[in-house]
Amino acid sequence: MSGKVVLLTDRRYLNQVPRVPSQLEAPTGFVADALGRPLRDLRISVTDRCNFRCVYCMPKEVFGRDYAFLPQSSLLSFEEVMRIAKIAVAHGVEKIRLTGGEPLLRKHIEKLIAALSVLKMPDGRELDLTLTTNGALLERMAQTLKDAGLKRVTVSLDALDDATFKHMNDVDFPVSQVLNGIDAAHRVGLGQIKVNMVVKGGMNDQEIVPMARHFKNSPFILRFIEYMDVGTSNGWRMNEVIPSAEVVRRISALMPLEPIEKNDAGETAERWRYRDGAGEIGVISSVSQAFCHACSRARLSTEGKLYTCLFASSGHDLRALMREGRSDEEISTAIAHLWRARTDRYSALRTGHTNVRKVEMSYIGG
């Protein structure tokens, strides 16, 4: 961060209570926004706390010892999370991802997973229930998560070189423990496991090829994510973005790749496989090749604000509706109206420098 001071406006409390229409409606299993994008994916942040201080997400200059995290009373209870999850599934959500902060820091997270795991889609299919973690606690918790009903995990890992990794997480945490966590998750059957690497130019881009080489011929899918301008605390600059095309070029020069089809239209990652049949990688190009046109994701913050875009400036306070005694039908109708009015496409409109104040990634998850 070059010793600079980053001023952070607290965006957590910028929100509005959704209007509940007088004409209530029952969910039909499908709701589309103003651009025709369905609601299919709900990401639920269960804590704003994290045991890492990654420079691109929760830099120490902002999230230091004196930073005031949310009090317990502000967090959604598991019962409140379940209410929103059930409503979202009735509207067509097929995948729920638990995130944070670091979700494994939320006490008794396995109880929430167990409750979510029994939800069924309107046609009777099971949800794709997954969780994103930095891996620090994964080795010790993998079996508990699997037993609770979690389907799979995605692990963030930004370098294999220990010095680089410690510089990225900024809490002196060794890469070996994250690798142990990935192996433990694989052993208990939390797969297919994806490993996400955020690539920041001048900091860890020298790790692109070593990471690819390490996970080649493994049961894991490595995905490279362009460094994004999420929030306002990370001092994002366009010249620190390594485009996905460059990532693919560097890897393919040594280990030839070829493109393959996405699993589904809403998938964020472009897929590439090794020509020798030794697995695949993914690249997520939210800066250089925006995929807003297919975005089907909503995000629920730790304290119950619904965000319709990762780069939003404010959220819609569903917690207020629940705690003032609104019925599920009223909340469901409000969510449907919010989604139908959605026009978000920040990445498609992004310029090289933007002064838009956005919610922090650590608050609503990636």
C-alpha positions in Angstrom: 0.0 0.0 0.0 3.2 2.2 -0.1 2.5 3.7 3.3 -0.5 5.7 2.1 -3.5 6.5 4.3 -6.8 5.3 2.9 -9.9 7.0 4.2 -12.9 4.7 4.6 -16.4 5.9 4.9 -18.5 3.3 6.8 -20.9 2.0 4.2 -22.5 -0.6 6.5 -25.3 1.6 7.6 -26.2 3.2 4.2 -29.4 1.4 3.4 -33.1 1.8 2.8 -36.0 -0.3 4.1 -37.7 -1.9 1.1 -41.3 -0.8 0.3 -43.8 -3.6 0.7 -46.3 -3.4 -2.1 -50.0 -3.4 -1.1 -50.7 -6.2 -3.7 -48.9 -9.2 -2.3 -47.9 -12.1 -4.6 -46.9 -15.7 -4.2 -43.4 -16.7 -5.6 -43.5 -18.7 -8.9 -40.0 -20.1 -8.8 -38.8 -17.5 -11.3 -38.2 -13.8 -11.1 -36.2 -11.7 -13.6 -34.7 -8.2 -13.4 -35.1 -5.3 -15.8 -32.5 -6.8 -18.1 -34.0 -10.2 -18.1 -31.5 -11.8 -15.7 -33.0 -14.4 -13.3 -32.3 -14.7 -9.6 -30.4 -17.9 -9.3 -27.5 -17.4 -6.8 -27.6 -16.0 -3.2 -24.4 -15.2 -1.4 -24.8 -14.9 2.4 -22.2 -13.2 4.5 -22.3 -14.6 8.0 -19.7 -12.4 9.6 -17.7 -9.2 8.9 -14.7 -10.5 10.8 -11.7 -12.2 9.3 -8.4 -13.6 10.7 -6.5 -12.4 7.6 -5.8 -8.8 6.6 -5.4 -9.3 2.9 -4.1 -6.2 1.2 -6.8 -6.2 -1.5 -9.7 -6.8 0.9 -9.1 -5.8 4.6 -5.9 -3.8 4.7 -4.5 -3.1 8.2 -4.5 0.6 7.5 -8.3 0.5 7.8 -9.1 -2.8 9.6 -6.7 -2.4 12.4 -6.9 -3.2 16.1 -9.3 -0.3 16.7 -11.7 -1.1 13.9 -15.3 -1.5 15.2 -16.8 -4.7 13.8 -20.5 -5.3 14.0 -21.9 -6.2 17.4 -23.6 -9.6 17.8 -27.0 -8.0 18.1 -26.6 -6.5 14.6 -25.9 -9.9 12.9 -28.8 -11.8 11.4 -29.6 -14.8 13.6 -29.5 -18.2 11.9 -33.3 -18.2 12.0 -33.4 -14.9 10.1 -30.9 -16.2 7.6 -33.2 -19.2 7.0 -36.2 -17.1 6.5 -34.5 -15.1 3.7 -33.0 -18.3 2.2 -36.3 -20.0 2.0 -37.9 -17.0 0.3 -35.0 -16.8 -2.2 -35.3 -20.5 -3.1 -39.0 -20.0 -3.7 -38.0 -17.3 -6.2 -35.7 -19.6 -8.1 -32.3 -19.5 -6.2 -30.4 -22.7 -7.0 -27.1 -22.0 -5.2 -26.4 -20.6 -1.8 -22.8 -19.7 -0.9 -21.8 -18.8 2.6 -19.1 -16.2 2.8 -17.8 -13.3 5.0 -15.4 -12.0 6.2 -14.2 -15.5 7.0 -17.4 -17.6 7.5 -15.7 -20.3 9.6 -15.3 -17.6 12.3 -19.1 -17.6 12.8 -19.8 -19.6 15.9 -21.8 -22.8 15.3 -21.7 -22.3 11.5 -22.4 -26.0 11.1 -25.9 -25.5 12.6 -26.8 -23.0 9.8 -25.3 -25.4 7.2 -27.4 -28.3 8.5 -30.6 -26.2 8.3 -29.8 -24.9 4.8 -28.9 -28.4 3.6 -32.5 -29.6 3.9 -34.0 -26.9 1.7 -35.3 -28.0 -1.7 -36.0 -26.1 -4.8 -39.6 -25.9 -6.0 -39.1 -28.9 -8.3 -37.6 -31.0 -5.5 -33.9 -30.7 -6.4 -31.3 -30.1 -3.8 -29.6 -26.8 -3.5 -25.9 -26.4 -4.4 -24.7 -25.4 -0.9 -21.1 -24.2 -0.8 -18.8 -22.0 1.2 -15.8 -19.7 0.5 -13.0 -19.7 3.0 -9.4 -18.6 3.4 -8.6 -22.1 4.6 -7.0 -21.2 7.9 -9.5 -23.2 9.9 -10.5 -25.7 7.2 -8.3 -28.6 8.3 -9.9 -28.8 11.7 -13.4 -28.1 10.5 -13.7 -30.0 7.2 -15.3 -33.2 8.6 -17.8 -31.1 10.7 -18.8 -29.1 7.6 -19.3 -32.2 5.5 -21.3 -33.9 8.2 -23.6 -30.9 8.5 -24.4 -31.1 4.8 -22.1 -28.7 3.0 -21.6 -29.8 -0.6 -18.3 -28.2 -1.5 -15.8 -25.4 -0.7 -13.9 -22.7 -2.5 -10.6 -21.8 -1.0 -8.8 -18.5 -1.4 -5.0 -18.9 -2.0 -3.0 -16.1 -3.5 0.5 -17.6 -3.6 2.5 -20.8 -3.0 5.7 -18.9 -2.0 5.4 -18.6 1.7 6.9 -15.1 1.9 4.6 -13.8 -0.8 1.6 -15.4 0.8 2.4 -14.0 4.2 2.8 -10.6 2.6 -0.6 -10.9 1.0 -2.5 -12.1 4.1 -0.5 -9.7 6.3 -0.8 -11.8 9.5 2.2 -14.1 9.0 0.0 -17.1 8.2 1.9 -20.0 6.5 0.7 -21.3 3.1 1.3 -24.9 4.3 -1.7 -24.7 6.7 -4.0 -23.6 3.8 -2.7 -26.5 1.7 -3.4 -28.9 4.5 -6.9 -27.5 4.7 -7.5 -28.1 1.0 -6.3 -31.7 1.3 -8.5 -32.3 4.4 -11.6 -31.0 2.5 -10.8 -33.3 -0.4 -10.4 -36.3 1.9 -13.8 -35.8 3.5 -15.5 -35.3 0.1 -16.1 -31.5 0.0 -15.6 -31.3 -3.7 -15.1 -30.4 -6.4 -12.8 -28.0 -4.7 -12.0 -24.7 -6.4 -9.0 -22.6 -5.4 -9.2 -18.9 -6.1 -6.1 -16.7 -6.7 -6.6 -12.9 -6.8 -3.8 -11.6 -9.0 -2.4 -8.2 -8.2 0.2 -6.8 -10.5 3.6 -6.2 -8.8 2.6 -8.2 -5.7 1.9 -11.8 -6.6 1.7 -12.1 -10.4 5.0 -14.0 -10.4 3.1 -16.8 -8.7 0.7 -17.4 -11.7 2.8 -20.2 -13.3 3.9 -21.8 -10.0 0.3 -22.0 -8.9 -0.8 -23.5 -12.2 2.0 -26.0 -12.1 1.2 -27.0 -8.6 -2.5 -27.7 -9.2 -2.1 -29.2 -12.6 -2.7 -33.0 -12.4 -4.7 -32.5 -9.2 -8.4 -32.9 -8.3 -8.7 -29.2 -7.8 -9.7 -26.4 -10.2 -7.5 -23.3 -9.9 -9.1 -20.0 -10.9 -7.4 -16.7 -11.4 -9.4 -13.6 -10.5 -8.6 -10.1 -11.8 -7.9 -7.6 -9.0 -11.2 -5.7 -8.6 -12.2 -2.2 -7.4 -14.5 -3.6 -4.7 -15.1 -1.1 -1.8 -12.9 1.9 -1.2 -10.3 0.6 1.2 -7.9 -1.3 -1.0 -6.6 1.7 -3.0 -7.4 0.0 -6.3 -5.7 1.1 -9.5 -6.2 -0.1 -13.0 -2.5 -0.5 -13.7 -2.4 -3.2 -11.0 -4.8 -5.4 -12.9 -3.3 -8.3 -14.8 -5.9 -9.1 -17.5 -7.0 -12.8 -17.7 -5.7 -12.9 -21.3 -2.2 -12.3 -19.9 -2.7 -15.0 -17.3 -3.7 -17.5 -19.9 -0.8 -16.5 -22.2 1.8 -17.0 -19.4 0.5 -20.4 -18.5 -0.1 -21.6 -22.0 3.4 -20.7 -23.1 4.7 -23.4 -20.8 1.7 -25.7 -20.4 -0.5 -25.4 -23.5 -4.2 -24.6 -22.9 -7.3 -24.7 -25.0 -10.7 -23.1 -24.2 -13.7 -25.2 -23.2 -17.4 -24.4 -22.8 -18.8 -23.0 -19.6 -20.9 -25.3 -17.4 -23.8 -22.8 -17.5 -24.6 -19.4 -18.9 -24.4 -17.7 -15.5 -20.9 -19.0 -14.7 -18.4 -16.2 -14.0 -15.3 -18.1 -15.0 -14.0 -18.8 -18.5 -12.7 -22.4 -18.6 -9.4 -23.6 -20.1 -8.1 -27.1 -20.1 -4.5 -28.4 -20.5 -4.1 -30.0 -23.9 -2.3 -33.0 -22.3 -5.5 -33.8 -20.4 -4.1 -32.8 -17.0 -7.0 -30.8 -15.7 -8.3 -27.3 -16.2 -8.1 -23.7 -14.9 -10.6 -20.9 -14.8 -10.2 -17.1 -15.3 -12.6 -14.5 -13.9 -12.4 -11.3 -15.9 -14.6 -8.9 -14.1 -12.5 -5.9 -15.1 -11.2 -6.7 -18.6 -14.3 -8.7 -19.9 -17.4 -7.8 -17.8 -20.0 -10.5 -17.4 -22.8 -8.3 -16.1 -25.1 -9.4 -18.8 -25.4 -12.9 -17.2 -25.2 -12.0 -13.5 -27.8 -13.8 -11.5 -26.4 -13.1 -8.0 -27.8 -11.3 -5.0 -25.9 -10.8 -1.8 -27.2 -10.8 1.8 -24.9 -8.9 4.2 -24.1 -9.9 7.7 -26.7 -7.6 9.1 -29.4 -8.4 6.6 -29.0 -5.9 3.8 -29.8 -7.2 0.3 -27.3 -6.1 -2.4 -28.1 -6.6 -6.0 -24.5 -5.9 -7.2 -21.0 -6.6 -5.7 -20.2 -2.9 -6.4 -23.4 -1.4 -4.9 -23.3 1.7 -2.8 -26.2 0.8 -0.5 -28.4 -2.1 0.4 -32.0 -2.9 1.1 -32.7 -3.6 4.8 -34.5 -7.0 5.0 -33.6 -7.3 8.7 -35.8 -4.2 9.4 -38.7 -5.9 7.7 -38.2 -9.1 9.7 -37.8 -7.3 13.1 -40.8 -5.1 12.6 -42.9 -8.3 12.2 -43.5 -8.4 8.5 -44.8 -11.8 7.1 -42.9 -14.0 4.8 -45.3 -13.2 2.0 -44.7 -9.5 2.5 -40.9 -9.9 2.5 -41.1 -12.2 -0.5 -43.1 -9.6 -2.5 -40.7 -6.9 -1.5 -37.7 -9.0 -2.7 -39.4 -9.7 -6.0 -40.1 -6.0 -6.6 -36.4 -5.2 -5.8 -35.1 -7.8 -8.2 -37.5 -6.8 -11.0 -36.2 -3.2 -10.7 -32.5 -4.2 -10.9 -30.5 -2.6 -13.7 -27.0 -3.0 -12.2 -24.1 -3.5 -14.6 -21.2 -1.7 -12.9 -18.4 -3.7 -14.5 -19.7 -3.2 -18.0 -19.7 0.6 -17.4 -16.5 0.8 -15.4 -13.9 3.4 -16.3 -10.2 3.3 -15.4 -10.7 5.5 -12.4 -14.0 5.8 -10.5 -15.0 7.8 -7.5 -18.1 5.8 -6.8 -18.3 4.8 -3.1 -19.0 1.1 -2.8 -19.7 -1.4 -0.1 -16.6 -3.3 1.1 -16.0 -6.9 0.0 -15.4 -8.0 3.6 -18.9 -6.9 4.4 -20.9 -8.7 1.6 -18.4 -11.3 0.4 -16.8 -11.8 -3.0 
